[in-house]
Amino acid sequence: MLNLLHLLIVFEVTTLQCIAQVEISLENHTRPTSNISREPIINEFNYQEAVRFTDNAAMAWQKSRKCVTCHTNGLYLVTRPAAGTNSPAYKAARIFTQDYLRKNIDLLNKPKKNLGIEGIVASTAFLAISDIKTNQKLGEVTKQALDYAWSKQDKSGAWENWLKCNWGPYESDNHFGVTLVALAAGMALDDPYFKTVKAREGVQKIKAYLAKYAPESPHQMGMMLWASAHFPALANKEQITQWRASLLKAQKKDGGWVLIELGNGAWKREDNKPQSKETDGYATAFAVHVLTESGVARSDPRLVRGRQWLKDHQRESGRWYTNSPRRNTKHYISHAATNLALLALAKDKEPAK
């Protein structure tokens, strides 16, 4: 009887372990619950739960929205490789983005209704970074999309028609789009594609824009730190030191950062209520990651405190909650926060069980 009981226990434990190891895919994903501030904190920091949250969120968005968005499945292409590039969800997101770009690039002279230039340019940058992190070279679709993006680049070096509706941090100014493409270009600069005339001219315009329009907000400074870490020609040591100092100055006593304080003062709530001043997942993960990328030592006490804040504020779903600076309905910026946390905490992750 005891042997039978022992076998049943072993079988049950083994079954549970197998279930836990099932990888997220487009076919078996679970739609994440709503991003809400009252979701309980997880008992103990769990990197793998964060990975599963981003897998599920990316697949749910892809299936229901059928587009690429910065805060969810777009940024996912940049951050998911920190946890591995062989997952079914990540592969599905790459294929979806390639198809999304291929379909819309074909409409070069017939713009898709309601498809802004920011959708194409951001998706192209995300896919380029994903290509480099996955295959160490740019794919054919990515190169075609880059050619298209350069053709829509204005003389200023920016994409002037980028959606600017004060939805921080991605849809409030031209600067984010330029630095995002600069980051992608920096990561892929050794690819033969960047020896082409179109690419060289596009990069020169980016460099000219960033030289003329210095970052004005901590978030813009953070994007410059991230981009220049891969594209050193974008900044000198004095600028990097200044941007680091500005971002570190915004850190709070509890070790975290506040999203609205990284903005330029133009991010407005549609209900005109005061913005949240609580430390949050997005600002903290973003600051920790870009400062680390810029060369601040991981052992720096300020970054140690920042990573500890993240470990202490993960929610039961695996995500990091962040209050939307725009409206109190979806708080999708929490998806971006969790994606960035994959980067900020990549070296603190536990082995998969």
BATOR-870029 format. One record per residue (C-alpha): x, y negated, z. Coordinates in pm, 1 decimal, always signed. Layout:
BEGIN
u:X&v:Y&w:Z
...
// end
This chain:
BEGIN
u:+0.0&v:+0.0&w:+0.0
u:+281.5&v:-236.4&w:+88.9
u:+459.5&v:-161.4&w:-237.7
u:+141.1&v:-234.0&w:-432.2
u:+93.6&v:-560.0&w:-242.2
u:+454.0&v:-654.2&w:-312.9
u:+406.8&v:-586.0&w:-684.6
u:+90.2&v:-796.7&w:-692.1
u:+270.5&v:-1087.3&w:-525.1
u:+562.8&v:-1062.0&w:-766.2
u:+321.3&v:-1047.5&w:-1061.1
u:+130.2&v:-1352.5&w:-939.3
u:+444.8&v:-1557.9&w:-881.2
u:+587.4&v:-1456.8&w:-1219.2
u:+260.2&v:-1547.4&w:-1390.0
u:+252.6&v:-1888.9&w:-1225.5
u:+612.6&v:-1951.3&w:-1327.9
u:+532.6&v:-1860.4&w:-1688.4
u:+234.7&v:-2095.5&w:-1687.1
u:+450.8&v:-2374.2&w:-1545.5
u:+705.1&v:-2318.2&w:-1823.1
u:+456.1&v:-2345.7&w:-2110.9
u:+575.8&v:-2637.1&w:-2321.6
u:+342.8&v:-2918.8&w:-2415.8
u:+239.0&v:-2932.1&w:-2780.7
u:-21.4&v:-3105.4&w:-2994.5
u:-238.0&v:-2795.5&w:-2965.1
u:-226.8&v:-2744.6&w:-2588.5
u:-172.3&v:-3094.3&w:-2445.3
u:-386.2&v:-3241.2&w:-2169.8
u:-509.0&v:-3597.0&w:-2191.9
u:-362.4&v:-3794.1&w:-1897.4
u:-600.4&v:-3929.8&w:-1638.4
u:-653.2&v:-4306.1&w:-1624.4
u:-364.2&v:-4526.3&w:-1512.1
u:-485.9&v:-4650.5&w:-1174.5
u:-305.1&v:-4819.4&w:-887.8
u:-466.8&v:-4598.2&w:-622.9
u:-319.4&v:-4274.0&w:-760.3
u:-122.6&v:-4111.5&w:-473.7
u:+256.0&v:-4102.9&w:-466.1
u:+405.1&v:-3761.6&w:-542.1
u:+545.7&v:-3572.7&w:-242.6
u:+894.3&v:-3552.1&w:-393.0
u:+1049.9&v:-3704.7&w:-703.9
u:+1014.6&v:-3463.7&w:-995.8
u:+1178.7&v:-3546.5&w:-1328.5
u:+1011.9&v:-3258.3&w:-1507.4
u:+667.9&v:-3389.1&w:-1414.8
u:+761.6&v:-3723.3&w:-1570.4
u:+865.2&v:-3540.4&w:-1888.1
u:+534.5&v:-3350.9&w:-1896.5
u:+342.1&v:-3674.7&w:-1849.6
u:+514.1&v:-3839.7&w:-2145.3
u:+466.5&v:-3527.1&w:-2359.6
u:+94.4&v:-3522.2&w:-2282.0
u:+51.6&v:-3897.7&w:-2325.4
u:+230.0&v:-3899.2&w:-2662.2
u:+28.1&v:-3607.2&w:-2795.8
u:-302.0&v:-3747.1&w:-2667.8
u:-233.7&v:-4083.8&w:-2831.1
u:-126.4&v:-3923.1&w:-3155.9
u:-438.3&v:-3709.1&w:-3175.1
u:-693.7&v:-3970.0&w:-3070.5
u:-546.4&v:-4295.5&w:-3208.8
u:-359.8&v:-4166.1&w:-3513.8
u:-105.5&v:-4446.1&w:-3499.6
u:+232.6&v:-4527.2&w:-3346.2
u:+233.5&v:-4769.5&w:-3055.5
u:+522.1&v:-4921.7&w:-2864.1
u:+414.0&v:-4829.0&w:-2513.5
u:+329.0&v:-4462.4&w:-2567.0
u:+435.5&v:-4243.1&w:-2859.9
u:+672.8&v:-4498.0&w:-3015.1
u:+895.3&v:-4553.7&w:-2714.6
u:+864.6&v:-4179.5&w:-2648.1
u:+1081.5&v:-4115.7&w:-2956.1
u:+1357.6&v:-4318.6&w:-2793.1
u:+1333.5&v:-4178.6&w:-2441.4
u:+1230.6&v:-3810.9&w:-2476.3
u:+1575.5&v:-3695.6&w:-2601.3
u:+1708.1&v:-3762.9&w:-2249.3
u:+1519.4&v:-3447.2&w:-2149.4
u:+1590.8&v:-3251.2&w:-2468.3
u:+1502.3&v:-3266.0&w:-2837.1
u:+1365.5&v:-2915.5&w:-2893.1
u:+1024.0&v:-2953.7&w:-2733.1
u:+716.2&v:-2896.1&w:-2952.8
u:+567.9&v:-3232.0&w:-2848.8
u:+878.9&v:-3427.1&w:-2944.9
u:+904.5&v:-3250.0&w:-3279.2
u:+536.0&v:-3318.9&w:-3346.0
u:+583.4&v:-3688.5&w:-3262.0
u:+873.1&v:-3713.5&w:-3507.0
u:+675.2&v:-3549.1&w:-3787.6
u:+373.3&v:-3767.4&w:-3716.2
u:+582.4&v:-4087.2&w:-3727.0
u:+750.4&v:-3983.0&w:-4051.1
u:+409.2&v:-3916.1&w:-4209.4
u:+270.2&v:-4242.0&w:-4070.7
u:+555.3&v:-4441.4&w:-4225.2
u:+557.0&v:-4248.5&w:-4551.2
u:+185.0&v:-4310.4&w:-4596.7
u:+212.5&v:-4682.1&w:-4530.4
u:+532.7&v:-4738.4&w:-4723.7
u:+347.7&v:-4606.2&w:-5028.9
u:+110.9&v:-4900.0&w:-4984.9
u:+389.2&v:-5152.5&w:-5043.4
u:+171.0&v:-5369.0&w:-5264.5
u:-158.6&v:-5272.8&w:-5102.5
u:-123.5&v:-5343.1&w:-4729.1
u:-341.9&v:-5123.1&w:-4513.5
u:-624.6&v:-5313.9&w:-4351.0
u:-540.2&v:-5427.9&w:-3996.7
u:-186.4&v:-5283.5&w:-4015.2
u:+52.0&v:-5554.4&w:-3896.8
u:+417.6&v:-5573.5&w:-3986.1
u:+502.4&v:-5505.6&w:-3621.8
u:+357.1&v:-5153.6&w:-3657.2
u:+584.2&v:-5062.2&w:-3947.0
u:+897.9&v:-5233.6&w:-3815.5
u:+870.5&v:-5098.5&w:-3461.0
u:+788.2&v:-4745.5&w:-3581.5
u:+1088.0&v:-4758.1&w:-3814.4
u:+1320.4&v:-4865.0&w:-3533.8
u:+1186.8&v:-4596.6&w:-3299.4
u:+1229.7&v:-4327.2&w:-3564.6
u:+1581.4&v:-4445.6&w:-3652.3
u:+1689.7&v:-4416.1&w:-3288.9
u:+1521.4&v:-4076.1&w:-3268.5
u:+1702.1&v:-3961.1&w:-3584.8
u:+2039.9&v:-4051.6&w:-3439.9
u:+1966.7&v:-3892.6&w:-3104.5
u:+1832.7&v:-3577.2&w:-3269.7
u:+2035.2&v:-3523.0&w:-3587.9
u:+2313.4&v:-3785.2&w:-3564.0
u:+2204.2&v:-3926.2&w:-3900.3
u:+1915.0&v:-4114.9&w:-4053.2
u:+1642.0&v:-3921.8&w:-4233.4
u:+1521.7&v:-4005.7&w:-4582.6
u:+1187.2&v:-4141.5&w:-4462.8
u:+1365.1&v:-4363.8&w:-4211.6
u:+1592.2&v:-4507.5&w:-4479.4
u:+1294.4&v:-4580.7&w:-4703.2
u:+1116.1&v:-4744.7&w:-4410.8
u:+1421.4&v:-4956.8&w:-4332.4
u:+1434.1&v:-5071.0&w:-4694.6
u:+1069.5&v:-5172.6&w:-4660.7
u:+1135.3&v:-5351.3&w:-4330.1
u:+1423.4&v:-5551.7&w:-4478.5
u:+1198.9&v:-5652.5&w:-4770.3
u:+956.1&v:-5805.2&w:-4520.4
u:+1223.4&v:-5976.8&w:-4310.5
u:+1206.5&v:-6356.1&w:-4323.5
u:+1502.1&v:-6583.5&w:-4394.9
u:+1523.1&v:-6658.5&w:-4023.4
u:+1614.9&v:-6294.7&w:-3959.3
u:+1288.0&v:-6226.0&w:-3775.7
u:+958.9&v:-6082.3&w:-3890.3
u:+761.5&v:-6403.1&w:-3854.2
u:+424.6&v:-6231.1&w:-3892.7
u:+492.3&v:-6013.5&w:-3588.5
u:+175.8&v:-6007.9&w:-3375.0
u:+209.5&v:-6279.2&w:-3109.7
u:-91.3&v:-6284.6&w:-2878.7
u:+97.4&v:-6318.3&w:-2546.9
u:+63.4&v:-5946.6&w:-2473.6
u:+396.8&v:-5908.6&w:-2298.2
u:+646.3&v:-5769.8&w:-2338.1
u:+603.3&v:-5642.8&w:-2694.8
u:+356.1&v:-5873.9&w:-2867.4
u:+442.4&v:-6219.6&w:-2745.4
u:+730.0&v:-6345.3&w:-2962.4
u:+963.1&v:-6265.9&w:-3251.5
u:+1255.7&v:-6182.9&w:-3026.1
u:+1146.1&v:-5833.1&w:-2924.5
u:+1114.9&v:-5708.6&w:-3282.0
u:+1456.1&v:-5842.7&w:-3378.4
u:+1632.3&v:-5692.7&w:-3075.7
u:+1453.8&v:-5359.5&w:-3123.0
u:+1580.5&v:-5333.5&w:-3480.6
u:+1922.8&v:-5454.8&w:-3363.8
u:+1928.4&v:-5169.7&w:-3110.1
u:+1839.4&v:-4918.2&w:-3380.5
u:+2098.9&v:-5063.5&w:-3617.8
u:+2365.3&v:-5052.6&w:-3348.9
u:+2297.4&v:-4686.6&w:-3276.1
u:+2295.7&v:-4597.6&w:-3645.9
u:+2565.1&v:-4835.5&w:-3772.1
u:+2801.6&v:-4551.1&w:-3866.2
u:+2541.6&v:-4393.4&w:-4093.9
u:+2627.2&v:-4443.3&w:-4465.8
u:+2291.7&v:-4615.7&w:-4511.9
u:+2425.0&v:-4925.0&w:-4337.3
u:+2680.9&v:-4969.5&w:-4613.7
u:+2400.2&v:-5043.2&w:-4861.5
u:+2340.6&v:-5401.3&w:-4973.4
u:+1988.2&v:-5416.4&w:-4825.9
u:+2103.5&v:-5294.9&w:-4487.1
u:+2408.4&v:-5522.1&w:-4472.7
u:+2199.6&v:-5826.8&w:-4563.4
u:+1929.7&v:-5734.0&w:-4311.9
u:+2183.1&v:-5689.0&w:-4031.9
u:+2347.5&v:-6021.4&w:-4115.4
u:+2010.8&v:-6193.7&w:-4083.9
u:+1955.4&v:-6027.3&w:-3746.8
u:+2294.8&v:-6144.0&w:-3623.6
u:+2223.0&v:-6498.1&w:-3744.5
u:+1883.1&v:-6502.8&w:-3572.6
u:+2018.3&v:-6379.3&w:-3239.7
u:+2308.2&v:-6625.4&w:-3256.2
u:+2065.1&v:-6912.8&w:-3313.4
u:+1788.5&v:-6809.6&w:-3074.5
u:+1936.3&v:-6722.6&w:-2737.0
u:+1720.5&v:-6510.1&w:-2505.8
u:+1501.3&v:-6723.5&w:-2282.5
u:+1345.6&v:-6467.9&w:-2048.9
u:+1491.6&v:-6184.6&w:-1839.8
u:+1316.3&v:-5928.8&w:-2062.0
u:+1474.2&v:-6080.3&w:-2371.8
u:+1809.1&v:-6080.6&w:-2192.3
u:+1756.9&v:-5716.5&w:-2102.6
u:+1687.4&v:-5629.0&w:-2465.7
u:+2006.0&v:-5811.0&w:-2562.6
u:+2202.8&v:-5613.6&w:-2304.7
u:+2061.9&v:-5288.9&w:-2442.8
u:+2121.1&v:-5380.3&w:-2806.7
u:+2471.1&v:-5523.8&w:-2755.5
u:+2575.7&v:-5209.7&w:-2567.8
u:+2547.1&v:-5032.9&w:-2904.7
u:+2619.3&v:-5333.1&w:-3126.2
u:+2905.4&v:-5522.9&w:-2952.8
u:+2919.2&v:-5795.8&w:-3219.3
u:+2589.1&v:-5934.4&w:-3089.0
u:+2731.7&v:-6077.7&w:-2766.6
u:+3050.6&v:-6182.2&w:-2589.6
u:+3157.3&v:-6101.8&w:-2235.0
u:+3041.6&v:-6437.5&w:-2099.2
u:+2689.9&v:-6387.4&w:-2236.2
u:+2669.4&v:-6032.5&w:-2105.2
u:+2778.2&v:-6149.3&w:-1760.4
u:+2514.4&v:-6423.5&w:-1764.4
u:+2232.9&v:-6190.8&w:-1873.4
u:+2326.8&v:-5931.0&w:-1613.4
u:+2323.4&v:-6195.0&w:-1341.3
u:+1979.8&v:-6322.7&w:-1444.0
u:+1832.8&v:-5974.9&w:-1442.4
u:+1994.0&v:-5878.3&w:-1112.3
u:+1873.9&v:-6201.1&w:-954.2
u:+1515.9&v:-6091.9&w:-1022.3
u:+1553.4&v:-5775.1&w:-814.2
u:+1340.6&v:-5770.2&w:-498.6
u:+1438.3&v:-5663.9&w:-147.4
u:+1268.6&v:-5326.2&w:-188.2
u:+1494.7&v:-5248.9&w:-486.5
u:+1234.0&v:-5297.8&w:-758.7
u:+1154.9&v:-5560.4&w:-1019.9
u:+826.1&v:-5732.9&w:-1116.9
u:+715.9&v:-5722.0&w:-1480.4
u:+559.2&v:-6067.6&w:-1501.4
u:+881.5&v:-6221.3&w:-1367.5
u:+1068.9&v:-6078.6&w:-1665.6
u:+846.7&v:-6277.4&w:-1902.1
u:+869.7&v:-6626.7&w:-2046.5
u:+569.1&v:-6770.5&w:-1865.5
u:+340.9&v:-6728.5&w:-2166.5
u:+201.5&v:-6386.0&w:-2083.0
u:-161.1&v:-6453.9&w:-1994.7
u:-436.3&v:-6235.8&w:-1850.1
u:-758.4&v:-6248.9&w:-2048.4
u:-958.1&v:-6291.7&w:-1724.7
u:-733.6&v:-6582.7&w:-1615.7
u:-669.4&v:-6413.8&w:-1280.5
u:-324.5&v:-6431.1&w:-1117.2
u:-65.9&v:-6183.0&w:-1240.6
u:+49.5&v:-5898.6&w:-1016.5
u:+358.1&v:-5987.4&w:-813.7
u:+419.0&v:-5634.0&w:-685.1
u:+731.3&v:-5446.6&w:-786.9
u:+640.8&v:-5200.7&w:-1061.2
u:+757.9&v:-4904.5&w:-1263.4
u:+811.2&v:-5073.5&w:-1598.9
u:+1021.7&v:-5366.3&w:-1480.2
u:+1229.4&v:-5145.6&w:-1249.1
u:+1297.3&v:-4868.1&w:-1501.0
u:+1372.8&v:-5121.8&w:-1774.8
u:+1611.9&v:-5323.4&w:-1557.8
u:+1794.2&v:-5018.2&w:-1423.4
u:+1838.8&v:-4870.9&w:-1769.7
u:+1955.0&v:-5179.9&w:-1957.8
u:+2191.4&v:-5283.4&w:-1678.9
u:+2342.9&v:-4935.4&w:-1680.0
u:+2370.6&v:-4944.6&w:-2059.0
u:+2547.5&v:-5279.7&w:-2036.4
u:+2823.0&v:-5132.6&w:-1822.9
u:+2710.1&v:-5191.5&w:-1463.5
u:+2830.5&v:-4887.1&w:-1269.6
u:+2566.5&v:-4634.2&w:-1164.5
u:+2724.8&v:-4650.7&w:-820.0
u:+2651.8&v:-5024.0&w:-792.9
u:+2435.2&v:-5057.4&w:-477.4
u:+2175.8&v:-5263.7&w:-663.6
u:+2123.5&v:-4992.8&w:-923.6
u:+2124.8&v:-4724.9&w:-656.3
u:+1843.3&v:-4913.2&w:-482.6
u:+1660.6&v:-4950.8&w:-813.2
u:+1675.6&v:-4578.2&w:-884.8
u:+1564.7&v:-4503.1&w:-530.6
u:+1265.6&v:-4733.3&w:-578.5
u:+1168.5&v:-4526.8&w:-882.2
u:+1207.3&v:-4198.5&w:-695.2
u:+993.1&v:-4332.9&w:-410.9
u:+710.6&v:-4457.5&w:-636.2
u:+643.1&v:-4176.1&w:-880.8
u:+274.4&v:-4080.1&w:-885.2
u:+125.6&v:-3730.6&w:-859.1
u:+63.0&v:-3721.8&w:-1234.1
u:+436.1&v:-3771.7&w:-1294.1
u:+395.2&v:-4131.1&w:-1414.7
u:+499.7&v:-4470.2&w:-1276.3
u:+210.7&v:-4711.7&w:-1249.1
u:+242.0&v:-5067.9&w:-1376.6
u:-32.9&v:-5327.7&w:-1373.6
u:-106.9&v:-5461.8&w:-1722.5
u:-13.5&v:-5828.4&w:-1766.1
u:-306.7&v:-5858.2&w:-2008.3
u:-620.5&v:-5674.6&w:-1889.8
u:-744.3&v:-5438.4&w:-1618.3
u:-880.9&v:-5161.1&w:-1837.6
u:-611.6&v:-4920.3&w:-1960.7
u:-275.3&v:-5026.8&w:-1811.0
u:-92.3&v:-4850.0&w:-2094.8
u:+224.4&v:-5027.3&w:-1988.3
u:+241.3&v:-4745.2&w:-1731.6
u:+317.1&v:-4508.5&w:-2020.6
u:+608.4&v:-4730.5&w:-2121.9
u:+724.5&v:-4738.5&w:-1759.9
u:+733.6&v:-4360.2&w:-1746.1
u:+914.5&v:-4336.4&w:-2078.8
u:+1181.7&v:-4577.1&w:-1956.9
u:+1211.6&v:-4389.6&w:-1629.1
u:+1325.1&v:-4086.1&w:-1830.8
u:+1627.8&v:-4293.6&w:-1931.1
u:+1685.4&v:-4466.4&w:-1599.0
u:+1678.9&v:-4137.7&w:-1406.0
u:+1822.2&v:-3901.6&w:-1668.1
u:+2131.1&v:-3822.1&w:-1460.9
u:+1920.2&v:-3762.8&w:-1150.8
u:+1694.8&v:-3504.0&w:-1310.3
u:+1651.6&v:-3162.1&w:-1157.6
u:+1709.0&v:-2852.7&w:-1370.6
u:+1393.8&v:-2714.0&w:-1527.7
u:+1238.3&v:-2442.7&w:-1311.1
// end
